[in-house]
Amino acid sequence: MVEPRKYRLMVATFSYGGNGGTRSEAKDLSTWLRDNDRKLMADKRISDVIYNDIGDTPVTMTRNQTVLRALNQDCDLCLMLDSDMKPDVELGSDPSAKPFWETSFNFVDSMWDKYPVVVGAPYCGCGDYENVFVFHWSNSFTNNPQEVDMQLVPFSRYEAAIRAGIQPVGALPTGCILYDTRLFKDLINPTPRYRQLRDLGLTSSEAARAAGSWFEYEYENEFCAQKGSTEDVYNTRDISLAGIQKYGHNPVHCNWDAWAGHWKPKLVRKPQILSADSVSRSLSDVVLRGNESGLKIERLDFTGGKPVADTLTETPADEPQHCGAAD
């Protein structure tokens, strides 16, 4: 009988409380960690688990510290979990949902002898538009002779809602993500570049800034007053591009079956599919409710489950009566 490969795992959390003196994290994350501990202890492939919690800023520094600690302690895997996450948010409510740890670990294990990979859970942002924090490469038109026409763009909410399985992507968020640490040593290691710059006479600080690290912010101007990309996209984008060059394959994968919830401050969940028939049915239901003649619906509110006309204006007698959604 062949013995399973043994992995040394670092579980890293970032429970920054807002002022550096206190630490906090969402209760959902604490519950998930407690429940997952049992699974880790029962898995014969896990030889050791090291817990690492940093309650500090900036986030680039804390993520780089985590990577350094994982490498210095000979960890094979690093599971990063942000304090505002609810992993496996759709388990129990979505029949297609699968647990993040089991499916992601099994995938990393299956790829170990081929090339190292990283697997992240998808999740959304908040605000006026809950955009998906998973990215793919796109262009504006074909065969642009003037310049390289490519950019990272987020998956649309519809695209993300219908995807399944573990698939390569252009870049990922890092709120719930499992790394094979060989990526940090062999693929995007800043040490050789740093040493080269030091040999050229740069100071330690100058060489560090020029060499970069595993996680960095990028900015749009010389004042660093407008960010161009955040540390998670910077990291996974570079792993993706460098991996294709070195391995001939993209190491960056999204686990579309294992959505994470994102507290900001409400819990942002997986996008839901809005089909043509459901839109048609919703609008027809509004018409059948029997609004008074002479009134025009300017806006429909769907947030309560049923459409509610929250703005009604009087329609001039010579204007055709109709109903429509402004947004």
N, C-alpha and C positions, 0 to 999 in steps of 0.2 A: 504493500500500500504506500502510495506517494504522500509524503507529509506536505501539508499546505504551506505556501510561502508565508513567512512571518513578517509583519509590518510593525514598525514603531511609529505611533501616531501622536501628533500634537494637536490638541483642541484649543484654539485661540479665540478668546472673546475680547471685546473692546467696550467695556462698560463705563464710558466717560459720562460723568454726571453733569457737565455744564460749566464747572468752575475748577476742575482739576483736583479738588479736595474731597469730593464724594464720588461714589460709583453707583451706577444704576443700570438696570436693563429691564426690558419688557418681561412681564411674568410669563408670557407665552414661551419665551426663549428658555427661561429657567425650567419650565415644565418639560419642554422638549429635551433639554440636556439631561434632566433626571431620568426620563424614560429611556433615552438613548444609551445611558450608562450601562444599563442591564444588557443591551444588545452588544455593546462593545466588549464587555467582560465575558459574554458567552461565545463570542466569535473566536475560534481557534486560530484564525489568521492574524489576530492582533496580539502581539507579544507584550506591548507596553503602551500605556496612555499617559501623556504628559499634558497637564493643563496649564495654560498660559493666559493670564488676564492682564490687560494694560488699560488703565483709566487715565488717559492723558491725550494731549493734542500736540502737534497736528497729526492728522490721520496718516499722512505719508510716513511720518517718523514711526508711528506705532506699528504700521504694517511692515516696514522695513526691520524694525526691532524683532518682530515676530518671526520673520523669515530667518534672520540671523540666529536667533535662539534655536529654531528648528534645525538648522544646519549644524550648529555647534553641538547639539545633543543627538546628532545622527538620526533624526526622524526621517522616515521614508515618506510620510504623508503629513499634510497640514490641513486641518479643517478650520476655516475662518468663519466666524459667526458674529455679525454685528448686533448691537444691543437692541435695535428696533425691529428685529426679525421675528416672524412666526413661521418657522419651517413647517412644511407639510400642511399648509393652511386649507387645502381642498380635500384632504383625506376625510372620508366619512360623508362628504356632500357631493363629490364628483366621482362617479364610478370609474373614470379613467385615471384617477390620481394614484400615484405610487409613492412610497416613502423615499425621501431623498437619500438618506444615508445608505440603505441597503442597495438601492439601484446604482448609485454613484460609485460606491466602494466596489461593487461587483464589476462595474465597467472598468475602473482603474486597474483592478486586479487582472482582468482579462487582457488588458493592453500592456501589461508590465513588460513582457518580453518582446514587444514590438517597438513601442516608443512611449515616452511619458506623456500623460495627458492631464488636463484640468477640467473639472465638471462643476458647473454652477447652476443654482436654482434661478429661474426667471422670477422677476417681480416688477411692479410698477411704481412710478413716482406718484406725486400728489399735486394738488392745486387745481387750476381750471381745466387742465388736461392731464389725465393719468397715463402718461406715456410709458411704454415698455422699455425697461433698461437692458435690452439685449439688442445687439447691433449686427448688421450685415453690410457687405460692401456693395456700393451702387454707383452708377454713372448717369450722366444726363443724356448723352447720345453716343452713337457708335462712331469709332474711328475719328476722334478729334485730333487733327494734325498739330494743333498749336500747343497743347499742354496735356499733362496727365489728368484725365478726367475720372477721378474716383474719390469716393468719400464714404465714411462710415455713417450709416443712417439707422435709426431704431426700427425694429419690426413694428408694423402697424398693430393696433389692438386686435384687428380681425385675423391678421396673419399669425399672431402669437396664440390666439384662442384656439385655432384649429390645428396647431402643430402637436406632435407627439413623439415620444422616444427621446433618445440622446443623440443630438445632431451637432456637427461642427458649425460654429458661428464666427463672425468677425471679431467680436469683443463681448465681454460680460460684465455685470456688476459683481461685486465681491462680498455681498452681505451674507451669503450662504454658499460656500464654495469649497471644494476639495481639490488640493494640489498634490501632484506627485512632485516631491521636492527636488528631483533631478532637474526639473525645468529651471530652478533658480541657480543650480550649480553649473550646469552644462550648456544652457541655452542663452540666458540673459544675465550672466554673472558680471557685475560691474568691476570686479577686482582687477582683471588684466588691464583694462583701460585706465583705471585709477593709477596703477603702478607705472604705466607707460607715461602718463602725464607728470607724475612725480619725478621720473627720471629725466624729463625734459626741463625740470626746474620749477614747476608750479608748486605753490604751497599746498599743504594738506587741504585747506578749505577750498582753494581754487580748483584743485584736481577733483575734489568731491563734487563740486558744482558742475564741472565740465563733463565728468564721467557719468553723472546721473546715478540712479539706483533702481531697485526693482519697482518701486512705486513713486511716481512723481506727478505733480500737476503740470500742465502745459498752459501757456498764456498767449493771448492774442496780441499783446503789445509790450513795449519795453518797460512799462511801468508795472507790469503784472497786475493790472487793474481789471482785466477781463479774462476769465479762464477759457481755454480752448478745449481742454479735456481734463477729466478728473482722474485720480490715481488708479482707479479700477480699470477704466477703459485704456489708459496708458499701458498698464501692466499686461492685460490680456491681449490687447492689440499687438504689442511687441512679441509676446509669446506666439501668437498666431502666425505672424509674418516670419519670425525667425525659425519657427518649427517647420514651416513649409520649405524654407531654404535648406534646413539641415536634414530633416527626416523625409521630406517629400510628402508630408501629410500635415494637416492642421491639428494641433494638439488641443485647441480650445473648443469645448463642447457645452451645450446647454441641455439640461435635463428638463425637457418640456412637460414631463409627467409629474414633476415635483415642484409645483409653484410654492413660493414663500409669500407670506403676508408681510406687509410693510407698514409699520405704525408711524404716521406722519401728519397729524396726530391720530387720525382715524386709521383703521386697518384697511389698506388698499389691497384688493384681491385680484384674482385672475379676470381678464376681460371676458365678457359673455358675448356669444354670437348673436347679432341682430340681423335676422333674415328678412328678405323682402316680404314674405307672407305675414310675418309678425308685425311689421310696420304697417302693412295694408290693413290688417285686422284691427290694429290699435286705432288707426285713423278712422276706419269705418265705424268703430264703436263710439267714437266721439260724435260722429254725424247722427247716429241712431239715438243718441241721448236726447236729441230734440231741443237744440238751442233756439232761442227766440229769433224770429226773422228780423232783419235789420242789424244783426250783430255779426261782426267778423272776428274770427279767432286769429290773433296775432302770434301767440306763443302757447305751446303745449308743454306741460310739465309731466314727465313720465316717471319721476323719481319715486312716487308712492306706489308703483305697481300698475296703476291705471292712469291714463292720460287725463289731466285736469287743465282746462282752459283758464290760465291765470290772468290773461289780459283780453278783455272783450271791448271792442270799439264799435260805435254805431256806423253802419254802412250807408252811404248816400243812396237815395232811392233809385238813381239811374245807374248805380254800379252793380255789376253781377255779384251775387252772393256766393262765397266760396269759403273753404277752410284750408289752412295750410300751416306748416310748422316753420317758424323763422329760425329756430335752432334746436 
